[in-house]
Amino acid sequence: MLYVAVSCLMLYAVYVRVVASRKRLLLQKELELYRQKQAFEEVSDLKDKKIDSLKEANLQAELQHKSEELVRTTLNIVRKNEMLMDIKKEVLGISHAVGEENLVALRRKTLRLLGQIETNIEHDGDLQAFQTTFDSVHHNFFSRLEEAYPELSNKEKLLCAYIKMNLLSKEIAPLMNISLRGVEISRYRLRKKLALGEGENLAEFLQKFSK
């Protein structure tokens, strides 16, 4: 009986040691799996951060490119409008100098040329390119402006864009083919349509509008 009892105790001791050993192995495996999971998550986070960083860099590069394109388009409009305004002045001078009694045909031609110049100023591909690029850079500024203030004319929307670009009135004048005084009058009318109070700044309002 004693031998049986001792044998049972020894078998139980072996069993306990085996069970304890298996538990240790399981714990070690679980710990190893946890460490591997942590390492994987760290690598994954690092990759995500790199991807986000690359995306951000690409977005910044694209935004920079569009901003430069916007500046080039604006300068093209300025140069083109300044040239057309000079031609317009010369043609007006010729038209006023011509006597209707003997050179009616020539006067008609100059007036027709004036009409073509006006059309070119009003309906220009550069303006469409400007609006498209400006919308890309400034989060659909024209679309939001149209939705919020549908009563604004196309010229008033362009004026909003130029003011948002922090252009001075003397810089806006050739862009819109109007005088400096005309820009100031347009700004005043724009304030009325946007329902701005006396103390509200038009440029600050437009800067915050599309954000």
C-alpha positions in Angstrom: 0.0 0.0 0.0 2.8 2.3 0.9 4.5 1.7 -2.5 1.2 2.3 -4.2 0.7 5.5 -2.3 4.3 6.7 -3.1 3.9 5.7 -6.7 0.6 7.7 -6.9 2.3 10.7 -5.3 5.2 10.5 -7.7 2.8 10.2 -10.7 0.9 13.2 -9.4 4.0 15.2 -8.9 5.1 14.4 -12.5 1.6 15.3 -13.7 1.7 18.7 -11.8 5.2 19.4 -13.3 4.0 18.5 -16.8 0.9 20.7 -16.4 3.0 23.6 -15.0 5.5 23.2 -17.8 2.8 23.3 -20.4 1.3 26.4 -18.8 4.7 28.1 -18.9 5.1 27.2 -22.5 1.6 28.6 -23.3 2.4 31.8 -21.4 5.7 32.1 -23.3 4.0 31.6 -26.6 1.3 34.1 -25.7 4.0 36.6 -24.6 5.9 36.0 -27.9 2.7 36.4 -29.9 1.9 39.6 -28.0 5.4 41.0 -28.7 5.2 40.0 -32.4 1.8 41.7 -32.5 3.2 44.9 -30.9 6.1 44.9 -33.3 3.8 44.4 -36.3 1.6 47.2 -35.1 4.6 49.5 -34.7 5.8 48.6 -38.2 2.3 49.1 -39.6 2.0 52.5 -37.8 5.3 53.5 -39.2 4.3 52.5 -42.7 1.0 54.4 -42.3 2.9 57.5 -41.1 5.2 57.3 -44.1 2.3 56.9 -46.4 0.5 59.8 -44.8 3.7 61.8 -45.0 4.1 61.0 -48.7 0.4 61.8 -49.4 0.8 65.1 -47.6 4.0 65.9 -49.5 2.2 65.1 -52.8 -0.8 67.2 -51.8 1.5 70.1 -50.9 3.4 69.7 -54.2 0.1 69.6 -56.1 -1.2 72.7 -54.2 2.1 74.5 -55.0 1.8 73.6 -58.6 -1.8 74.8 -58.8 -0.9 78.0 -56.9 1.9 78.7 -59.4 -0.5 78.0 -62.3 -3.0 80.4 -60.8 -0.4 83.1 -60.6 0.6 82.5 -64.2 -3.0 82.6 -65.4 -3.6 85.8 -63.5 -0.5 87.4 -65.0 -1.6 86.3 -68.5 -5.0 87.9 -67.9 -3.3 91.1 -66.7 -1.0 91.3 -69.7 -3.7 90.5 -72.2 -6.2 93.0 -70.8 -3.5 95.8 -70.5 -2.7 95.2 -74.2 -6.3 95.2 -75.2 -7.0 98.3 -73.2 -4.1 100.1 -75.0 -5.5 99.0 -78.4 -9.0 100.1 -77.4 -7.7 103.6 -76.5 -5.9 103.8 -79.9 -9.0 102.6 -81.8 -11.2 105.1 -79.9 -8.8 107.9 -80.8 -9.0 106.9 -84.5 -12.8 106.6 -84.4 -13.2 110.0 -82.9 -10.8 111.6 -85.4 -12.7 110.2 -88.4 -15.3 112.4 -90.0 -18.6 110.6 -90.7 -19.2 112.6 -93.8 -16.3 111.1 -95.8 -15.1 108.0 -94.0 -18.2 106.2 -92.7 -16.9 102.8 -93.8 -13.6 103.2 -91.8 -15.5 104.3 -88.8 -17.7 101.2 -89.0 -14.7 99.0 -89.2 -13.1 100.6 -86.1 -16.3 100.2 -84.2 -16.5 96.5 -85.2 -12.9 96.1 -84.0 -13.9 97.7 -80.7 -16.7 95.2 -80.4 -14.3 92.3 -81.0 -12.0 93.6 -78.4 -14.8 93.9 -75.8 -15.9 90.4 -76.6 -12.3 89.1 -76.1 -12.1 90.9 -72.8 -15.4 89.6 -71.5 -15.3 86.0 -72.9 -11.7 84.8 -72.5 -10.4 81.2 -72.1 -8.0 82.5 -69.5 -10.8 83.5 -67.2 -12.3 79.9 -67.3 -8.8 78.5 -66.6 -8.4 80.9 -63.7 -11.8 79.9 -62.2 -11.0 76.2 -62.5 -7.6 76.5 -61.0 -8.8 78.9 -58.2 -11.6 76.4 -57.3 -9.0 73.6 -57.0 -6.8 75.6 -54.7 -9.5 77.2 -52.6 -12.0 74.3 -52.1 -14.7 75.1 -54.8 -14.7 78.8 -53.9 -16.8 79.9 -56.9 -19.3 77.0 -56.4 -19.8 77.9 -52.7 -20.1 81.6 -53.5 -22.7 80.8 -56.2 -24.7 78.7 -53.7 -24.5 81.2 -50.9 -25.0 84.3 -53.0 -26.8 83.4 -56.3 -27.5 87.1 -57.1 -23.8 87.9 -57.6 -22.8 88.6 -61.2 -19.8 86.8 -62.9 -17.7 90.0 -62.5 -18.6 90.3 -58.8 -17.5 86.6 -58.3 -14.2 87.4 -60.0 -13.8 90.4 -57.8 -14.3 88.2 -54.7 -11.6 85.9 -56.0 -9.1 88.8 -56.6 -9.8 90.2 -53.2 -9.3 86.8 -51.6 -5.9 86.7 -53.3 -5.0 90.0 -51.4 -4.7 92.0 -54.7 -4.8 95.7 -54.4 -7.5 97.8 -56.2 -4.9 99.1 -58.7 -3.9 95.4 -59.5 -7.6 94.4 -59.8 -8.4 97.3 -62.2 -6.6 95.9 -65.3 -7.8 92.4 -64.5 -11.5 93.5 -64.7 -10.9 96.1 -67.4 -12.2 99.0 -65.3 -10.8 102.1 -63.7 -9.5 102.3 -60.1 -12.6 104.2 -59.2 -14.7 101.5 -60.8 -13.0 98.9 -58.6 -13.9 100.9 -55.5 -17.5 101.3 -56.6 -17.6 97.5 -57.3 -16.2 96.8 -53.9 -18.9 99.0 -52.3 -21.7 97.2 -54.2 -20.2 93.8 -53.3 -20.3 94.7 -49.6 -24.0 95.5 -50.0 -24.8 92.2 -51.7 -22.8 90.2 -49.1 -24.7 92.1 -46.4 -21.6 93.0 -44.5 -21.8 95.3 -41.5 -20.0 98.7 -41.3 -17.2 97.3 -39.2 -16.7 94.0 -41.1 -13.7 93.7 -43.4 -14.5 92.5 -46.9 -11.1 90.8 -47.4 -11.2 89.0 -44.1 -14.7 87.8 -44.8 -13.7 86.3 -48.1 -10.6 84.8 -46.6 -12.7 82.9 -44.1 -15.6 82.1 -46.5 -14.4 78.9 -48.1 -12.5 77.4 -45.1 
